Amino acid sequence: MSVNEVENPESIEMKKSKDQSATVFTIDNTSMEVSKDEAKKMVLKLFKQKGELDYVDIAEALDLNLKLVVEICADLEQENRIEEIK
């Protein structure tokens, strides 16, 4: 896992919904709502399918906010479900 630079970070924005259980992801005027737990399952499934991925690959493949992807990967690392490749 590695970190790449985003070409246009201004186009990515993260907002919390009113109930704090879901996150709204806005990328270039499109949005979707998904809970953090559901996003975590999606990220883990992608790792199982693809193997080695970086943050940007995950964000692009799943249309998720890059900041959330980094947070989810940190959680998964802490849970020993994925590990960073150096």
Secondary structure by P-SEA (a helix, b strand, c coil): cbbbbbcccccbbbbbcccccbbbbbcccccccccaaaaaaaaaaaaaacccccaaaaaaaacccaaaaaaaaaaaaaaccccccc
